[in-house]
Amino acid sequence: MKKMMIAFLLMFAMTGWAIAGDFTLSSPQVKEGAMIAADQVFNSFGCSGANVSPELNWSGAPMGTKSFAVTVYDPDAPTGSGWWHWLIFNIPAGVNSLPGNAGNPQSGLAPAGSVQSRTDFGAFGYGGPCPPPGAPHRYIFTVYALKADKLDLDPQASGAMVGFYLNANKLAEASLTASYGR
C-alpha cells in the first residue's frame, strides 16, 4: 500500500510539473535575450524612451488558475534588492494577454479589476528600464498563475509585499528576460 501511495504521489507531481512546464510568456516587442527597444524605456532619470509597456501574451496556465499577475524586475539595480518596474495583479483568469500600454493607468487598457501597484519609481503602473550608465541590466518579465481569485493588497503595496503574496499563491510562473543598457 505504501509503495502504491508513493507511486501515485510521484505520478501526480510529475503531471503537475508537466502542466506547469507548458505555461509560457511571449511578447512581440520584448524577446528573450534581446535588447529592449526605446519604446519600452523609461522617460526620466536621464533616459528618454516612450515608457510604453509591451504587449504580453501567455498560454498554458495550469488547471485551478483563478487569477494572474505580471511583474517586471531588474535584479541588477545597484540597490541591494533589485528594482520593481511593474506590478499588476488581480488580472482575471479569463485574460491571457495585456495590450501594449496597459501599464499606463490612465490608458484604461488594463483588465477590469486589476491593480497596478507602486513601483520603485514611486509611481503606479509601468516604469521602463533606465539603468545607470555602464553594463546592461537584465529585465525579467514574469506572469504568475495564481490559486487566489484576488490578492488582498492595495496599490500602495511594495514590490516585496506583492512578491510575498505572489509566491504564497503561485501555481506556476513563466518569464522572459531581456536587457537594456546605456
N, C-alpha and C positions, 0 to 999 in steps of 0.2 A: 504494500500500500504506500509506504514511504517513497519508494522508487517511482511509482506512478505519479505521486504528487509532485516530486521534483521534476519529472519529465514534463508534466503539464505546465508547471511554472516556467520552465525553460522555453517551452513552445510558445506560451503566452508572451513572455518577454521578447523573444525573437520576432514574433508577429508585430508587437508594438514598435520595435526598432525598425522593422521594415516599413511600417506605415509612416513613422516619423521621418525616415530617410527619404521619403517621396515628397516632402514638404520643400518647396523651392521658392526663391525670390528672384525677380528679374526687373530690369528697367531699360527702356530704350535710351535713356540719357547716361546712366551710370553703369559701366561694365566692370566686371570682376578684373582686378589687377590694372585697370586703366587709370589715366589721369582724369580728374573731374573737370568739366568744362566751365567756362566763365559764367554761364547762365546759372549755375548752381552755387557759385562762390558768394560769400558774404559781401555786403556793400557798406563797410565801415572798418574801423580798426586798421586802416591802411590798405584795405582791399577794395576793389571796385567792380565786383561782379553784379549780376542781376538778382541774386538771392532768391531764386525760384526753386522750390522743392521739386525733385524729379518725379516723374510718373513711376509708380511702383506697382508690380503685379506679383501675386503669389498664387500657388496652387498646391494641391495635395495635403491640405490640412488634415490632421488626424480626426477620427471619429470622436465625438464628445467636445469638439471645439465650440465654445459659447461666445467668444469674442476674440478680437485681435488687438495688438498694439504694435507700433513701429517706433524704433529709436534710431538715431544717428549719433555715433560716439567716436571721439578721437582719443585713442589710448596713448598717443604720442605727445599730447599737450604738456607743456612744462609746468604742470600744477601738482604733480604727485598723485593725482586722482583722475587724470584724463579730463575730457571736456564733453558735455552733453550738448549736441547741436539740435536735436529734435526729439520730442517725446509726445506721442499721440496714442491715447489708449481709449478703451470703451468703443472700439470700432465693431459694429455688429457682425455676427458670424456669417451673415449672408453677403458680406462685402469681400471681394478678392482683389481689389486694386485701389490705389489712390491716384487721382489725376495730377498732372503737373500743377504746381502752385497750390495744392491742397494745404500746404504748410503755412500759407498766409491766412490767418484767422479772419481777415476782412473779405477774403475771396468767396466765402460761402461754399467752397468746394470740398471741405472735409465732410465725412459722413455724419448725418444727424445723430446726435447723442455722443459723439466722440469728444474727448477733452485733449486740448493741446497744452501741456504743462510748461512751466517756466524753464527755459534753457539756462545754460551757464552764461549766456549773454545778458541774462536778467529780463528777457522778453519771452513772450508766448509765441509758439509756432516755430517754423523752420528758421535756423540761422546757419548759413552755409559755411564751408571751410574758409579759414583765414588764419593759417599758422604764422608764427613769426618767421622772418627770413631765415633760410637755411635749408636743411634736409626736408624733403616732403614728408607729410604726415599721412597716416592711414585713417580712413573714414569708414567705419563699419555700419552698414545699413542692415538692420535686423527687423524681421517681422516675427512676432510671437503669437502662437496659437494658445489660447488660454482656456482653462476649465471654468472660469468665472464669467457670468454674464456681464459683470461690471466690477471695476476696481473702485472701491470707495475712497477715492482721492480727489482733491480739488486741484485747480490749475496752479496753485502755489506750491504744490509738492515738488521737492527737489528731485534731481535725477537719481540720487542714491535711494530715496524713498520709493520712487516709481520702480527702479530696478529691483528693490526688495520684493515688492508686490508682484512684479512680473515673474521673477524666479520662483516665488511661492505658488504661483498659479499656472506655470508653464506646462503645456503638454508637448510642445515642440517649438523649435525656432529654425529660421532659415536666414542666412546672411549673405551679403556680398560686400567685398572690401575694395575700395578704390583709393587713390591718393591725390594729394594736391600739395604743391609747394610753391614758394616764391623766393 
